[in-house]
Amino acid sequence: MSAERKWESYIRKVVPYIPGEQPKEMDIIKLNTNENPYPPSPRVRKILEDFDYGRMRLYPSPDAEILVDAIAERYGVKPSQVFVGVGSDDVISMAFMTFFGSDKPILFPNITYSFYDVWADVYRIPYRTVPLRDDFTIDPQGYKCENGGIIFPNPNAPTGVLESVDMIEEIIKANPDSVVMIDEAYIDFGGQSCLPFVEKYDNVLVIQTYSKSRSMAGMRIGFAIGSERLIKYMNDVKFSVNSYTMNTVTQLCGAEAVRDEEYFCETVGRIIATRERSKKRLAELGFTFPDSKSNFIFASHKDKPASEIFEELKKRRIYVRYWNKPMIGNYLRITVGTDAEMDSLFDALEEILK
Ligand SMILES: *Cc1c(COP(=O)(O)O)cnc(C)c1O
């Protein structure tokens, strides 16, 4: 590029987050972005079929009331305790903007969702990462110091490691002066949620998404539950940026999906069963991994470097996620797909590792 223009020196420059690949081909096995292998609830399909397209003329409801009410009912909280956004990425981004305004550093794990440092950078929020223990668990001691806020996923990504609610409460108790956010993107796959803490501590925000356990990554629905006080602050910021973020169809589909508890339990149950079977197969193939309570397994092979396995799988049209980064450079993050998809993966791995 040519020399920097004067106006370029005024720009908010950032290094963007890099999402997992979304290849164009349909005939691949896609185990790289933790999507759900099953379609959403059939009740969602009905909503789409019945939708009167003439409604697109009108702006959507700015407060997404139908969706907020359905989520509040499902989780047993007041609608005024629910914030919805366009994917939990939107929700977390809004939460960073709203709550992390101190000049003290916010804290999150050194190995975690790689969007956190990007949001911190884009909003000019100082941050410090806290090392995980060698077994990838969170050490609560690292969060008992002055800070401008705390965020971590539970289970953590990309490790899949679930922390106990008792350990998390220990962190919350040590931090009455900052907002503590728990990103529960994967909690439905066998973890215990921190939702009860939002009634006990008004500085705790729990964030969840429809992208994984509810099979709706393409619709973009995320939500946060917290005290009325926290949610009010978030809504004030949201309505100061863009009131109409979530479209009408999405609001209706999201409300219907969260009402179909039976389908949700069935598909989540299937993924958990496939995950447990996959752990056994991966171990037989010589992989080691921290025990996962999510819809992915973070695995390392005793002989073959992860980067090579990654490339070999890609040649066979199987996509998993690999990061060439310190500490995790010999791991593959493998999304749990259908049983058939996992069997194809194991066949390919057998061949690659022969
Ligand atoms: C997938 C994921 C999200 C974001 O999901 P959305 O699709 O934006 O709802 C947030 N946090 C973690 C840890 C995730 O893995």
The ligand as an SDF file (V2000), in Angstrom:
LIG
                    3D

 15 15  0  0  0  0  0  0  0  0999 V2000
  -20.1710  -19.4680   19.6910 C   0  0  0  0  0  0  0  0  0  0  0  0
  -19.7760  -18.6150   20.8620 C   0  0  0  0  0  0  0  0  0  0  0  0
  -20.3290  -17.3530   21.0870 C   0  0  0  0  0  0  0  0  0  0  0  0
  -21.1440  -16.6000   20.0920 C   0  0  0  0  0  0  0  0  0  0  0  0
  -22.1460  -17.1710   19.5310 O   0  0  0  0  0  0  0  0  0  0  0  0
  -23.2230  -16.3850   18.6920 P   0  0  0  0  0  0  0  0  0  0  0  0
  -23.3760  -17.2040   17.4780 O   0  0  0  0  0  0  0  0  0  0  0  0
  -22.7560  -14.9910   18.4010 O   0  0  0  0  0  0  0  0  0  0  0  0
  -24.4050  -16.3930   19.5790 O   0  0  0  0  0  0  0  0  0  0  0  0
  -19.9990  -16.6830   22.2410 C   0  0  0  0  0  0  0  0  0  0  0  0
  -19.1370  -17.1900   23.1180 N   0  0  0  0  0  0  0  0  0  0  0  0
  -18.5520  -18.3730   22.9270 C   0  0  0  0  0  0  0  0  0  0  0  0
  -17.6090  -18.8750   23.9310 C   0  0  0  0  0  0  0  0  0  0  0  0
  -18.8580  -19.1110   21.7920 C   0  0  0  0  0  0  0  0  0  0  0  0
  -18.2240  -20.2560   21.5750 O   0  0  0  0  0  0  0  0  0  0  0  0
  1  2  1  0
  2  3  1  0
  2 14  2  0
  3  4  1  0
  3 10  2  0
  4  5  1  0
  5  6  1  0
  6  7  2  0
  6  8  1  0
  6  9  1  0
 10 11  1  0
 11 12  2  0
 12 13  1  0
 12 14  1  0
 14 15  1  0
M  END
$$$$
